[in-house]
Amino acid sequence: MKGKSLYIVSAIIIALPWIFLLEILPLPYHSIGTLTEIAIECAMFTSLLVVASLLRKDLKRQKQLKKSEQNEGISKPGGRGLRVIGRILFALTSLTIFLVGLVLLLIGISYSV
């Protein structure tokens, strides 16, 4: 998965934990069981880790492509915009991984005490 399709999927996966944790959707959150919530949080955490690795790989690929274009004297228009979007998505992914990890940690602490 490259470019725009990766970024669209990443944006959706990044938005889902925020929508769930901020209780934006009109769901009966009080009726969700604890084990179900933990399973959902773990699935979100795992998918965010996958997205982070894919975004990181794409950013490295774009950086290498930019270096090779500079060495050959080739200039492609529109490449910088995608790199900026990729970096923003990577930063948001990192922040969301921290948030979901913190929630999982707090759930774990509350059950161990």
C-alpha positions as CSV (number, residue, x, y, z in Angstrom):
1,M,0.0,0.0,0.0
2,K,1.5,3.3,-1.1
3,G,0.8,7.0,-1.2
4,K,-2.7,8.3,-0.9
5,S,-4.4,5.0,-0.2
6,L,-2.1,4.3,2.7
7,Y,-2.8,7.8,4.1
8,I,-6.6,7.4,3.8
9,V,-6.5,4.1,5.6
10,S,-4.1,5.5,8.2
11,A,-6.4,8.5,8.8
12,I,-9.4,6.2,9.4
13,I,-7.4,3.9,11.7
14,I,-6.1,6.9,13.7
15,A,-9.6,8.4,14.0
16,L,-11.3,5.3,15.3
17,P,-9.7,5.2,18.8
18,W,-10.5,8.9,19.2
19,I,-14.1,8.4,18.2
20,F,-14.3,5.4,20.6
21,L,-12.5,6.9,23.6
22,L,-14.3,10.3,23.4
23,E,-17.6,8.4,23.0
24,I,-18.7,10.4,20.0
25,L,-20.9,7.7,18.5
26,P,-24.3,7.2,20.1
27,L,-23.6,3.8,21.5
28,P,-24.6,2.4,24.9
29,Y,-21.0,2.5,26.2
30,H,-22.1,1.6,29.7
31,S,-23.3,-1.8,28.4
32,I,-20.0,-2.7,26.9
33,G,-18.3,-5.4,29.0
34,T,-14.8,-4.9,30.3
35,L,-13.3,-7.8,28.4
36,T,-14.9,-6.5,25.2
37,E,-13.4,-3.0,25.9
38,I,-10.0,-4.5,26.5
39,A,-10.3,-6.6,23.3
40,I,-11.3,-3.5,21.3
41,E,-8.4,-1.4,22.8
42,C,-5.9,-4.2,22.0
43,A,-7.1,-4.4,18.5
44,M,-6.8,-0.6,18.1
45,F,-3.3,-0.7,19.6
46,T,-2.2,-3.5,17.3
47,S,-3.6,-1.8,14.2
48,L,-2.0,1.5,15.2
49,L,1.4,-0.2,15.5
50,V,1.0,-1.7,12.0
51,V,0.0,1.7,10.6
52,A,3.0,3.3,12.3
53,S,5.4,0.8,10.7
54,L,3.8,1.2,7.3
55,L,4.0,5.0,7.5
56,R,7.6,4.8,8.7
57,K,8.5,2.6,5.8
58,D,6.7,4.9,3.3
59,L,8.5,7.9,4.7
60,K,11.9,6.2,4.4
61,R,11.0,5.2,0.8
62,Q,10.1,8.8,0.0
63,K,13.3,10.1,1.5
64,Q,15.4,7.7,-0.6
65,L,13.4,8.6,-3.7
66,K,14.1,12.3,-3.0
67,K,17.8,11.6,-2.6
68,S,18.0,9.7,-5.9
69,E,16.0,12.4,-7.7
70,Q,18.4,15.1,-6.4
71,N,21.4,13.0,-7.5
72,E,19.9,12.6,-11.0
73,G,18.7,16.2,-11.2
74,I,15.1,15.2,-11.6
75,S,12.4,17.2,-9.9
76,K,8.8,15.9,-9.5
77,P,6.0,18.3,-8.6
78,G,3.7,17.4,-5.7
79,G,6.0,15.1,-3.8
80,R,6.5,17.5,-0.9
81,G,2.8,17.6,0.0
82,L,2.6,13.9,0.4
83,R,5.7,13.8,2.6
84,V,4.2,16.5,4.9
85,I,0.9,14.6,5.1
86,G,2.8,11.4,5.9
87,R,4.8,13.1,8.7
88,I,1.6,14.6,10.2
89,L,-0.1,11.2,10.1
90,F,3.0,9.5,11.7
91,A,2.9,12.1,14.5
92,L,-0.8,11.6,15.1
93,T,-0.3,7.8,15.0
94,S,2.4,8.1,17.7
95,L,0.2,10.3,19.9
96,T,-2.7,7.9,19.5
97,I,-0.5,4.8,20.3
98,F,0.5,6.6,23.5
99,L,-3.2,7.4,24.3
100,V,-4.4,3.8,23.7
101,G,-1.4,2.4,25.5
102,L,-2.1,4.6,28.5
103,V,-5.7,3.5,28.6
104,L,-4.7,-0.2,28.5
105,L,-2.1,0.5,31.3
106,L,-4.7,2.2,33.4
107,I,-7.2,-0.7,32.9
108,G,-4.4,-3.1,33.9
109,I,-3.5,-1.1,37.0
110,S,-7.1,-0.8,38.1
111,Y,-7.6,-4.6,37.9
112,S,-4.3,-5.4,39.6
113,V,-5.1,-3.3,42.7
